[in-house]
Amino acid sequence: MSKQVNANSQAKLNSAYQSKIAKLQSQLQSKNNEFSKKTVVKKMKQAPNPGNTAFFNALNDPFDPLSLGCQVPDPFPFPTQVYHVHQTTVLGSSSGQTAGACMFLPNPVLSLIDLTSANLFNTSTVKSVQTTPFTQIAAYSTTTPGCAAYGAIPASNINSVFGDYRVVSWGLKISNLQPELSATGRLIIAYVPIGDTVPTLNDIVTGAGGATTGSVFTPICGTPTSVLGSSAILELPTAVEFTVGDLLHGDLELSGMYTNSAFWSFKTTLGVGSASGTEAMGDDLSLITASGLVGTIGYKDLTRSNGAAGIVIYFEGLPTSTTNAFQVESIYHLEGSPQIAASANTSLVPSITRKSSVGTSVGVEQAMTKASAIDKVVKFIGQGANFLNKNQKSLALAGKMASMCL
């Protein structure tokens, strides 16, 4: 009798268990049917922060010694050679003026426009650029002080080093040169995007040399030099204002600002081509209005800067005729394919191929986006602090060696 009772109890338990399993399976099937009707969303994992990459460091701090030799990461890297150009230019007012303006460009051949000189063309004594190692492009002559356009490197020099090249990064550092007790005035800095309408080098040399105004420079940013060279740039969203008193306590460091990765396309160093002894080639030309004949022709690659922004500097309120008001330190990091000559013994080409920087265009754009924030491109550096912060290990090693010698 007890065995029969136990068998009945076991049968009831098995029935209840099977019923529960069937119910759970039904619920699971219902959930699966519900989930299957939902749209599937694929989530992409964010790429790692580019803050530690060499390329980002070159964009963010072009004056850092670690930025020397920097390269742009490419998905299909081509061996390149690296160079840099590091110079200082002095800005100020002259001929009874108390204000001035200029624009630096991210191009080693067309690098600096003296907006004051361009606005008052043919008045060579009124200028903002007082002294510079840059090469005069649009000058009245090589003996008069006035000049509207300069290049950090002569076109012939860059062509002798590179067949084609690109600017990896660039930047400026502004320091005050006025005596502390008499330093007055204010400084306005603004970034202006550059389109693909920059005139060729031939256009600038010919147009500026024969013009009475600086209108040849208007296509660079689409704004006349008379407007760029005034306090009107304060209306630009990237404008930042400083007093000269601010610069008594440190320097102002400006990194390049970029709008498109097209800036890092390789560019040829040839200003004009020659199809024959009587024909010239180029992708841009200018016409003489009266006759309709071709005035100049040339390639735009040599002066092209689209995908980046120019840096406009306007200053006013200086003591009259302050020729030494500000020092602008500039640096351009370049990489490119070495130039070769027809004869193997007339050109020096490196024997060892550098290790290329490999990366995707996504990495370039991430570094560009992070480095182009306004709080990243405009930095105020306390005097001496930047050197100490970036060279702690070297200073510690030097101190240890000095203590060993005592």
Contacts in CASP RR format, 6 or more apart in sequence:
PFRMAT RR
TARGET T0000
AUTHOR 0000-0000-0000
METHOD contacts of the structure
MODEL  1
MSKQVNANSQAKLNSAYQSKIAKLQSQLQSKNNEFSKKTVVKKMKQAPNP
GNTAFFNALNDPFDPLSLGCQVPDPFPFPTQVYHVHQTTVLGSSSGQTAG
ACMFLPNPVLSLIDLTSANLFNTSTVKSVQTTPFTQIAAYSTTTPGCAAY
GAIPASNINSVFGDYRVVSWGLKISNLQPELSATGRLIIAYVPIGDTVPT
LNDIVTGAGGATTGSVFTPICGTPTSVLGSSAILELPTAVEFTVGDLLHG
DLELSGMYTNSAFWSFKTTLGVGSASGTEAMGDDLSLITASGLVGTIGYK
DLTRSNGAAGIVIYFEGLPTSTTNAFQVESIYHLEGSPQIAASANTSLVP
SITRKSSVGTSVGVEQAMTKASAIDKVVKFIGQGANFLNKNQKSLALAGK
MASMCL
47 362 0 8 1.000
47 363 0 8 1.000
47 366 0 8 1.000
49 370 0 8 1.000
50 56 0 8 1.000
50 363 0 8 1.000
50 366 0 8 1.000
50 367 0 8 1.000
50 370 0 8 1.000
51 57 0 8 1.000
51 60 0 8 1.000
51 367 0 8 1.000
51 370 0 8 1.000
53 73 0 8 1.000
53 367 0 8 1.000
54 66 0 8 1.000
54 67 0 8 1.000
54 70 0 8 1.000
54 71 0 8 1.000
54 357 0 8 1.000
55 70 0 8 1.000
55 71 0 8 1.000
55 72 0 8 1.000
55 73 0 8 1.000
55 168 0 8 1.000
55 357 0 8 1.000
55 364 0 8 1.000
55 367 0 8 1.000
56 367 0 8 1.000
56 370 0 8 1.000
56 371 0 8 1.000
57 64 0 8 1.000
57 66 0 8 1.000
57 67 0 8 1.000
57 70 0 8 1.000
58 64 0 8 1.000
58 67 0 8 1.000
58 70 0 8 1.000
58 168 0 8 1.000
58 169 0 8 1.000
58 333 0 8 1.000
59 169 0 8 1.000
59 255 0 8 1.000
59 256 0 8 1.000
59 258 0 8 1.000
59 367 0 8 1.000
59 368 0 8 1.000
59 371 0 8 1.000
59 372 0 8 1.000
60 255 0 8 1.000
60 370 0 8 1.000
60 371 0 8 1.000
60 376 0 8 1.000
61 67 0 8 1.000
61 253 0 8 1.000
61 255 0 8 1.000
62 169 0 8 1.000
62 170 0 8 1.000
62 171 0 8 1.000
62 255 0 8 1.000
62 256 0 8 1.000
62 331 0 8 1.000
62 333 0 8 1.000
63 171 0 8 1.000
63 173 0 8 1.000
63 253 0 8 1.000
63 329 0 8 1.000
63 331 0 8 1.000
63 386 0 8 1.000
64 390 0 8 1.000
65 390 0 8 1.000
67 169 0 8 1.000
67 333 0 8 1.000
68 82 0 8 1.000
68 84 0 8 1.000
68 333 0 8 1.000
69 82 0 8 1.000
69 84 0 8 1.000
69 333 0 8 1.000
69 335 0 8 1.000
70 82 0 8 1.000
70 168 0 8 1.000
70 169 0 8 1.000
70 333 0 8 1.000
70 335 0 8 1.000
70 357 0 8 1.000
71 80 0 8 1.000
71 82 0 8 1.000
71 168 0 8 1.000
71 335 0 8 1.000
71 354 0 8 1.000
71 356 0 8 1.000
71 357 0 8 1.000
72 166 0 8 1.000
72 168 0 8 1.000
72 264 0 8 1.000
72 335 0 8 1.000
72 357 0 8 1.000
72 364 0 8 1.000
73 357 0 8 1.000
73 358 0 8 1.000
73 359 0 8 1.000
73 360 0 8 1.000
73 363 0 8 1.000
73 364 0 8 1.000
74 356 0 8 1.000
74 357 0 8 1.000
74 358 0 8 1.000
74 359 0 8 1.000
75 358 0 8 1.000
75 359 0 8 1.000
75 360 0 8 1.000
75 361 0 8 1.000
77 356 0 8 1.000
77 357 0 8 1.000
77 358 0 8 1.000
77 359 0 8 1.000
78 337 0 8 1.000
78 356 0 8 1.000
79 353 0 8 1.000
79 354 0 8 1.000
79 356 0 8 1.000
80 335 0 8 1.000
80 336 0 8 1.000
80 337 0 8 1.000
80 354 0 8 1.000
80 356 0 8 1.000
81 162 0 8 1.000
81 335 0 8 1.000
81 336 0 8 1.000
81 337 0 8 1.000
81 338 0 8 1.000
81 350 0 8 1.000
81 354 0 8 1.000
82 168 0 8 1.000
82 333 0 8 1.000
82 334 0 8 1.000
82 335 0 8 1.000
82 336 0 8 1.000
82 354 0 8 1.000
83 161 0 8 1.000
83 334 0 8 1.000
83 335 0 8 1.000
84 331 0 8 1.000
84 332 0 8 1.000
84 333 0 8 1.000
84 334 0 8 1.000
85 108 0 8 1.000
85 152 0 8 1.000
85 153 0 8 1.000
85 330 0 8 1.000
85 331 0 8 1.000
85 332 0 8 1.000
85 334 0 8 1.000
86 329 0 8 1.000
86 330 0 8 1.000
86 331 0 8 1.000
87 132 0 8 1.000
87 133 0 8 1.000
87 134 0 8 1.000
87 152 0 8 1.000
87 329 0 8 1.000
87 330 0 8 1.000
87 331 0 8 1.000
88 132 0 8 1.000
88 133 0 8 1.000
88 327 0 8 1.000
88 328 0 8 1.000
88 329 0 8 1.000
88 330 0 8 1.000
89 112 0 8 1.000
89 129 0 8 1.000
89 131 0 8 1.000
89 132 0 8 1.000
89 133 0 8 1.000
89 134 0 8 1.000
89 327 0 8 1.000
89 328 0 8 1.000
89 330 0 8 1.000
90 129 0 8 1.000
90 130 0 8 1.000
90 131 0 8 1.000
90 132 0 8 1.000
90 177 0 8 1.000
90 323 0 8 1.000
90 324 0 8 1.000
90 325 0 8 1.000
90 326 0 8 1.000
90 327 0 8 1.000
90 328 0 8 1.000
91 100 0 8 1.000
91 102 0 8 1.000
91 128 0 8 1.000
91 129 0 8 1.000
91 130 0 8 1.000
91 313 0 8 1.000
91 315 0 8 1.000
91 325 0 8 1.000
91 326 0 8 1.000
91 327 0 8 1.000
91 328 0 8 1.000
92 100 0 8 1.000
92 128 0 8 1.000
92 130 0 8 1.000
92 315 0 8 1.000
92 318 0 8 1.000
92 322 0 8 1.000
92 323 0 8 1.000
92 324 0 8 1.000
92 325 0 8 1.000
92 326 0 8 1.000
93 99 0 8 1.000
93 100 0 8 1.000
93 128 0 8 1.000
93 315 0 8 1.000
93 318 0 8 1.000
93 320 0 8 1.000
93 321 0 8 1.000
93 322 0 8 1.000
93 323 0 8 1.000
93 325 0 8 1.000
94 125 0 8 1.000
94 126 0 8 1.000
94 127 0 8 1.000
94 130 0 8 1.000
94 321 0 8 1.000
94 323 0 8 1.000
95 125 0 8 1.000
95 126 0 8 1.000
95 321 0 8 1.000
96 320 0 8 1.000
96 321 0 8 1.000
97 116 0 8 1.000
97 126 0 8 1.000
97 320 0 8 1.000
97 321 0 8 1.000
98 316 0 8 1.000
98 317 0 8 1.000
98 318 0 8 1.000
98 319 0 8 1.000
98 320 0 8 1.000
98 322 0 8 1.000
99 116 0 8 1.000
99 314 0 8 1.000
99 315 0 8 1.000
99 316 0 8 1.000
99 317 0 8 1.000
99 318 0 8 1.000
100 115 0 8 1.000
100 116 0 8 1.000
100 128 0 8 1.000
100 229 0 8 1.000
100 314 0 8 1.000
100 315 0 8 1.000
100 316 0 8 1.000
101 115 0 8 1.000
101 116 0 8 1.000
101 128 0 8 1.000
101 228 0 8 1.000
101 229 0 8 1.000
101 230 0 8 1.000
101 312 0 8 1.000
101 313 0 8 1.000
101 314 0 8 1.000
101 315 0 8 1.000
102 112 0 8 1.000
102 113 0 8 1.000
102 114 0 8 1.000
102 115 0 8 1.000
102 116 0 8 1.000
102 128 0 8 1.000
102 129 0 8 1.000
102 312 0 8 1.000
102 313 0 8 1.000
103 112 0 8 1.000
103 113 0 8 1.000
103 115 0 8 1.000
103 192 0 8 1.000
103 220 0 8 1.000
103 221 0 8 1.000
103 228 0 8 1.000
103 310 0 8 1.000
103 311 0 8 1.000
103 312 0 8 1.000
103 313 0 8 1.000
104 111 0 8 1.000
104 112 0 8 1.000
104 172 0 8 1.000
104 310 0 8 1.000
104 311 0 8 1.000
104 313 0 8 1.000
104 328 0 8 1.000
104 330 0 8 1.000
105 111 0 8 1.000
105 112 0 8 1.000
105 113 0 8 1.000
105 194 0 8 1.000
105 220 0 8 1.000
105 305 0 8 1.000
105 310 0 8 1.000
106 167 0 8 1.000
106 170 0 8 1.000
106 194 0 8 1.000
106 256 0 8 1.000
106 263 0 8 1.000
106 305 0 8 1.000
106 308 0 8 1.000
106 309 0 8 1.000
106 310 0 8 1.000
106 332 0 8 1.000
107 167 0 8 1.000
107 198 0 8 1.000
107 303 0 8 1.000
107 304 0 8 1.000
107 305 0 8 1.000
108 151 0 8 1.000
108 152 0 8 1.000
108 153 0 8 1.000
108 158 0 8 1.000
108 167 0 8 1.000
108 332 0 8 1.000
108 334 0 8 1.000
109 151 0 8 1.000
109 152 0 8 1.000
109 153 0 8 1.000
109 154 0 8 1.000
109 155 0 8 1.000
109 158 0 8 1.000
109 201 0 8 1.000
109 302 0 8 1.000
109 303 0 8 1.000
110 137 0 8 1.000
110 149 0 8 1.000
110 151 0 8 1.000
110 198 0 8 1.000
110 201 0 8 1.000
110 204 0 8 1.000
110 302 0 8 1.000
110 303 0 8 1.000
110 305 0 8 1.000
111 134 0 8 1.000
111 150 0 8 1.000
111 151 0 8 1.000
111 152 0 8 1.000
111 153 0 8 1.000
111 330 0 8 1.000
111 332 0 8 1.000
112 129 0 8 1.000
112 132 0 8 1.000
112 134 0 8 1.000
112 149 0 8 1.000
112 150 0 8 1.000
112 151 0 8 1.000
112 152 0 8 1.000
113 148 0 8 1.000
113 149 0 8 1.000
113 150 0 8 1.000
113 217 0 8 1.000
113 220 0 8 1.000
113 225 0 8 1.000
114 127 0 8 1.000
114 128 0 8 1.000
114 129 0 8 1.000
114 146 0 8 1.000
114 147 0 8 1.000
114 148 0 8 1.000
114 149 0 8 1.000
114 150 0 8 1.000
115 128 0 8 1.000
115 225 0 8 1.000
115 228 0 8 1.000
115 229 0 8 1.000
115 312 0 8 1.000
116 126 0 8 1.000
116 127 0 8 1.000
116 128 0 8 1.000
116 229 0 8 1.000
117 123 0 8 1.000
117 124 0 8 1.000
117 126 0 8 1.000
117 127 0 8 1.000
117 128 0 8 1.000
117 129 0 8 1.000
117 146 0 8 1.000
117 147 0 8 1.000
117 148 0 8 1.000
118 148 0 8 1.000
118 149 0 8 1.000
118 208 0 8 1.000
118 213 0 8 1.000
118 214 0 8 1.000
118 217 0 8 1.000
118 225 0 8 1.000
119 213 0 8 1.000
119 214 0 8 1.000
119 225 0 8 1.000
119 226 0 8 1.000
119 229 0 8 1.000
120 126 0 8 1.000
121 148 0 8 1.000
121 208 0 8 1.000
121 211 0 8 1.000
121 212 0 8 1.000
121 213 0 8 1.000
121 214 0 8 1.000
122 140 0 8 1.000
122 212 0 8 1.000
124 140 0 8 1.000
124 144 0 8 1.000
124 145 0 8 1.000
124 146 0 8 1.000
125 145 0 8 1.000
125 146 0 8 1.000
127 145 0 8 1.000
127 146 0 8 1.000
127 147 0 8 1.000
129 147 0 8 1.000
129 150 0 8 1.000
130 323 0 8 1.000
130 324 0 8 1.000
132 150 0 8 1.000
134 150 0 8 1.000
134 151 0 8 1.000
134 152 0 8 1.000
135 150 0 8 1.000
135 151 0 8 1.000
135 152 0 8 1.000
135 153 0 8 1.000
135 154 0 8 1.000
136 142 0 8 1.000
136 147 0 8 1.000
136 149 0 8 1.000
136 150 0 8 1.000
137 147 0 8 1.000
137 148 0 8 1.000
137 149 0 8 1.000
137 150 0 8 1.000
137 151 0 8 1.000
137 201 0 8 1.000
137 204 0 8 1.000
137 205 0 8 1.000
137 208 0 8 1.000
138 147 0 8 1.000
138 148 0 8 1.000
138 149 0 8 1.000
138 204 0 8 1.000
138 205 0 8 1.000
138 207 0 8 1.000
138 208 0 8 1.000
138 209 0 8 1.000
138 216 0 8 1.000
139 146 0 8 1.000
139 147 0 8 1.000
139 148 0 8 1.000
140 146 0 8 1.000
140 147 0 8 1.000
140 209 0 8 1.000
148 208 0 8 1.000
148 214 0 8 1.000
148 217 0 8 1.000
149 204 0 8 1.000
149 208 0 8 1.000
149 217 0 8 1.000
152 330 0 8 1.000
152 332 0 8 1.000
155 201 0 8 1.000
155 269 0 8 1.000
155 271 0 8 1.000
155 302 0 8 1.000
158 165 0 8 1.000
158 269 0 8 1.000
159 269 0 8 1.000
159 270 0 8 1.000
159 271 0 8 1.000
159 339 0 8 1.000
160 339 0 8 1.000
161 338 0 8 1.000
161 339 0 8 1.000
162 269 0 8 1.000
162 334 0 8 1.000
162 336 0 8 1.000
162 337 0 8 1.000
162 338 0 8 1.000
162 339 0 8 1.000
163 268 0 8 1.000
163 269 0 8 1.000
163 336 0 8 1.000
163 337 0 8 1.000
163 338 0 8 1.000
163 339 0 8 1.000
164 266 0 8 1.000
164 267 0 8 1.000
164 268 0 8 1.000
164 269 0 8 1.000
164 336 0 8 1.000
164 337 0 8 1.000
165 266 0 8 1.000
165 267 0 8 1.000
165 269 0 8 1.000
165 334 0 8 1.000
165 335 0 8 1.000
165 336 0 8 1.000
165 337 0 8 1.000
166 263 0 8 1.000
166 264 0 8 1.000
166 265 0 8 1.000
166 266 0 8 1.000
166 267 0 8 1.000
166 334 0 8 1.000
166 335 0 8 1.000
166 336 0 8 1.000
167 263 0 8 1.000
167 308 0 8 1.000
167 332 0 8 1.000
167 333 0 8 1.000
167 334 0 8 1.000
168 264 0 8 1.000
168 333 0 8 1.000
168 334 0 8 1.000
168 335 0 8 1.000
169 255 0 8 1.000
169 256 0 8 1.000
169 333 0 8 1.000
170 256 0 8 1.000
170 330 0 8 1.000
170 331 0 8 1.000
170 332 0 8 1.000
170 333 0 8 1.000
171 253 0 8 1.000
171 254 0 8 1.000
171 255 0 8 1.000
171 256 0 8 1.000
171 311 0 8 1.000
171 330 0 8 1.000
171 331 0 8 1.000
171 332 0 8 1.000
172 253 0 8 1.000
172 254 0 8 1.000
172 311 0 8 1.000
172 328 0 8 1.000
172 329 0 8 1.000
172 330 0 8 1.000
173 251 0 8 1.000
173 252 0 8 1.000
173 253 0 8 1.000
173 254 0 8 1.000
173 328 0 8 1.000
173 329 0 8 1.000
173 330 0 8 1.000
173 381 0 8 1.000
174 187 0 8 1.000
174 189 0 8 1.000
174 247 0 8 1.000
174 251 0 8 1.000
174 252 0 8 1.000
174 253 0 8 1.000
174 254 0 8 1.000
174 313 0 8 1.000
174 326 0 8 1.000
174 327 0 8 1.000
174 328 0 8 1.000
174 329 0 8 1.000
175 247 0 8 1.000
175 250 0 8 1.000
175 251 0 8 1.000
175 252 0 8 1.000
175 326 0 8 1.000
175 327 0 8 1.000
175 329 0 8 1.000
176 183 0 8 1.000
176 244 0 8 1.000
176 245 0 8 1.000
176 247 0 8 1.000
176 248 0 8 1.000
176 325 0 8 1.000
176 326 0 8 1.000
176 327 0 8 1.000
177 324 0 8 1.000
177 325 0 8 1.000
177 326 0 8 1.000
177 327 0 8 1.000
178 184 0 8 1.000
178 244 0 8 1.000
178 318 0 8 1.000
178 319 0 8 1.000
178 322 0 8 1.000
178 324 0 8 1.000
178 325 0 8 1.000
180 248 0 8 1.000
182 319 0 8 1.000
183 244 0 8 1.000
183 245 0 8 1.000
183 247 0 8 1.000
183 248 0 8 1.000
184 244 0 8 1.000
184 317 0 8 1.000
184 318 0 8 1.000
184 319 0 8 1.000
185 243 0 8 1.000
185 244 0 8 1.000
185 315 0 8 1.000
185 316 0 8 1.000
185 317 0 8 1.000
185 318 0 8 1.000
186 241 0 8 1.000
186 242 0 8 1.000
186 243 0 8 1.000
186 244 0 8 1.000
186 315 0 8 1.000
186 316 0 8 1.000
186 317 0 8 1.000
187 241 0 8 1.000
187 242 0 8 1.000
187 243 0 8 1.000
187 244 0 8 1.000
187 247 0 8 1.000
187 252 0 8 1.000
187 313 0 8 1.000
187 314 0 8 1.000
187 315 0 8 1.000
187 326 0 8 1.000
188 231 0 8 1.000
188 233 0 8 1.000
188 234 0 8 1.000
188 239 0 8 1.000
188 240 0 8 1.000
188 241 0 8 1.000
188 242 0 8 1.000
188 313 0 8 1.000
188 314 0 8 1.000
188 315 0 8 1.000
189 239 0 8 1.000
189 240 0 8 1.000
189 241 0 8 1.000
189 242 0 8 1.000
189 252 0 8 1.000
189 254 0 8 1.000
189 311 0 8 1.000
189 312 0 8 1.000
189 313 0 8 1.000
189 378 0 8 1.000
190 233 0 8 1.000
190 234 0 8 1.000
190 236 0 8 1.000
190 238 0 8 1.000
190 239 0 8 1.000
190 240 0 8 1.000
190 311 0 8 1.000
190 312 0 8 1.000
190 314 0 8 1.000
191 236 0 8 1.000
191 238 0 8 1.000
191 256 0 8 1.000
191 257 0 8 1.000
191 309 0 8 1.000
191 310 0 8 1.000
191 311 0 8 1.000
191 312 0 8 1.000
191 377 0 8 1.000
192 221 0 8 1.000
192 223 0 8 1.000
192 228 0 8 1.000
192 233 0 8 1.000
192 236 0 8 1.000
192 238 0 8 1.000
192 309 0 8 1.000
192 310 0 8 1.000
192 311 0 8 1.000
192 312 0 8 1.000
193 221 0 8 1.000
193 259 0 8 1.000
193 307 0 8 1.000
193 308 0 8 1.000
193 309 0 8 1.000
193 310 0 8 1.000
194 220 0 8 1.000
194 221 0 8 1.000
194 305 0 8 1.000
194 306 0 8 1.000
194 307 0 8 1.000
194 308 0 8 1.000
194 309 0 8 1.000
194 310 0 8 1.000
195 220 0 8 1.000
195 221 0 8 1.000
195 305 0 8 1.000
195 306 0 8 1.000
195 307 0 8 1.000
196 300 0 8 1.000
196 304 0 8 1.000
196 306 0 8 1.000
197 219 0 8 1.000
197 220 0 8 1.000
197 222 0 8 1.000
198 219 0 8 1.000
198 220 0 8 1.000
198 300 0 8 1.000
198 303 0 8 1.000
198 304 0 8 1.000
198 305 0 8 1.000
198 306 0 8 1.000
199 216 0 8 1.000
199 217 0 8 1.000
199 219 0 8 1.000
199 220 0 8 1.000
199 284 0 8 1.000
199 286 0 8 1.000
199 303 0 8 1.000
200 271 0 8 1.000
200 282 0 8 1.000
200 284 0 8 1.000
200 296 0 8 1.000
200 297 0 8 1.000
200 298 0 8 1.000
200 299 0 8 1.000
200 300 0 8 1.000
200 302 0 8 1.000
200 303 0 8 1.000
201 271 0 8 1.000
201 298 0 8 1.000
201 302 0 8 1.000
201 303 0 8 1.000
202 271 0 8 1.000
202 272 0 8 1.000
202 296 0 8 1.000
202 297 0 8 1.000
202 298 0 8 1.000
203 216 0 8 1.000
203 284 0 8 1.000
203 286 0 8 1.000
203 296 0 8 1.000
203 298 0 8 1.000
204 216 0 8 1.000
204 217 0 8 1.000
204 303 0 8 1.000
206 286 0 8 1.000
206 295 0 8 1.000
206 296 0 8 1.000
207 216 0 8 1.000
207 286 0 8 1.000
207 296 0 8 1.000
208 214 0 8 1.000
208 216 0 8 1.000
208 217 0 8 1.000
214 225 0 8 1.000
215 224 0 8 1.000
215 225 0 8 1.000
217 225 0 8 1.000
218 224 0 8 1.000
218 225 0 8 1.000
221 228 0 8 1.000
221 310 0 8 1.000
227 233 0 8 1.000
228 312 0 8 1.000
229 312 0 8 1.000
229 314 0 8 1.000
230 314 0 8 1.000
231 314 0 8 1.000
231 316 0 8 1.000
233 239 0 8 1.000
233 312 0 8 1.000
233 314 0 8 1.000
234 241 0 8 1.000
238 257 0 8 1.000
238 309 0 8 1.000
238 374 0 8 1.000
240 374 0 8 1.000
240 378 0 8 1.000
242 252 0 8 1.000
244 318 0 8 1.000
246 252 0 8 1.000
246 380 0 8 1.000
247 326 0 8 1.000
249 382 0 8 1.000
249 383 0 8 1.000
250 380 0 8 1.000
250 381 0 8 1.000
250 382 0 8 1.000
250 383 0 8 1.000
251 380 0 8 1.000
251 381 0 8 1.000
251 382 0 8 1.000
251 383 0 8 1.000
251 386 0 8 1.000
252 378 0 8 1.000
252 379 0 8 1.000
252 380 0 8 1.000
252 381 0 8 1.000
253 378 0 8 1.000
253 379 0 8 1.000
253 380 0 8 1.000
253 381 0 8 1.000
253 386 0 8 1.000
254 311 0 8 1.000
254 377 0 8 1.000
254 378 0 8 1.000
254 379 0 8 1.000
255 371 0 8 1.000
255 376 0 8 1.000
255 377 0 8 1.000
255 378 0 8 1.000
255 379 0 8 1.000
256 308 0 8 1.000
256 309 0 8 1.000
256 311 0 8 1.000
256 372 0 8 1.000
256 377 0 8 1.000
257 308 0 8 1.000
257 309 0 8 1.000
257 310 0 8 1.000
257 311 0 8 1.000
257 372 0 8 1.000
257 377 0 8 1.000
258 307 0 8 1.000
258 308 0 8 1.000
258 309 0 8 1.000
258 368 0 8 1.000
258 371 0 8 1.000
258 372 0 8 1.000
259 307 0 8 1.000
259 308 0 8 1.000
259 309 0 8 1.000
259 372 0 8 1.000
260 306 0 8 1.000
260 307 0 8 1.000
261 307 0 8 1.000
261 361 0 8 1.000
261 364 0 8 1.000
261 365 0 8 1.000
261 368 0 8 1.000
262 306 0 8 1.000
262 307 0 8 1.000
263 305 0 8 1.000
263 306 0 8 1.000
263 307 0 8 1.000
263 308 0 8 1.000
264 364 0 8 1.000
266 336 0 8 1.000
266 337 0 8 1.000
267 301 0 8 1.000
267 302 0 8 1.000
267 304 0 8 1.000
268 299 0 8 1.000
268 301 0 8 1.000
268 302 0 8 1.000
269 301 0 8 1.000
269 302 0 8 1.000
269 339 0 8 1.000
270 299 0 8 1.000
270 301 0 8 1.000
270 302 0 8 1.000
271 282 0 8 1.000
271 298 0 8 1.000
271 299 0 8 1.000
271 301 0 8 1.000
271 302 0 8 1.000
272 280 0 8 1.000
272 281 0 8 1.000
272 282 0 8 1.000
272 297 0 8 1.000
272 298 0 8 1.000
272 299 0 8 1.000
273 280 0 8 1.000
273 281 0 8 1.000
273 282 0 8 1.000
273 298 0 8 1.000
273 299 0 8 1.000
274 280 0 8 1.000
274 281 0 8 1.000
275 281 0 8 1.000
280 297 0 8 1.000
280 298 0 8 1.000
281 297 0 8 1.000
281 298 0 8 1.000
281 299 0 8 1.000
282 297 0 8 1.000
282 298 0 8 1.000
282 299 0 8 1.000
283 298 0 8 1.000
283 299 0 8 1.000
283 300 0 8 1.000
284 297 0 8 1.000
284 298 0 8 1.000
284 299 0 8 1.000
284 300 0 8 1.000
285 294 0 8 1.000
285 295 0 8 1.000
285 296 0 8 1.000
285 297 0 8 1.000
285 298 0 8 1.000
286 294 0 8 1.000
286 295 0 8 1.000
286 296 0 8 1.000
286 297 0 8 1.000
287 293 0 8 1.000
287 294 0 8 1.000
287 295 0 8 1.000
288 294 0 8 1.000
288 295 0 8 1.000
313 326 0 8 1.000
313 328 0 8 1.000
315 325 0 8 1.000
315 326 0 8 1.000
318 325 0 8 1.000
338 347 0 8 1.000
338 349 0 8 1.000
338 350 0 8 1.000
339 347 0 8 1.000
340 347 0 8 1.000
340 349 0 8 1.000
341 347 0 8 1.000
370 376 0 8 1.000
371 377 0 8 1.000
388 395 0 8 1.000
END
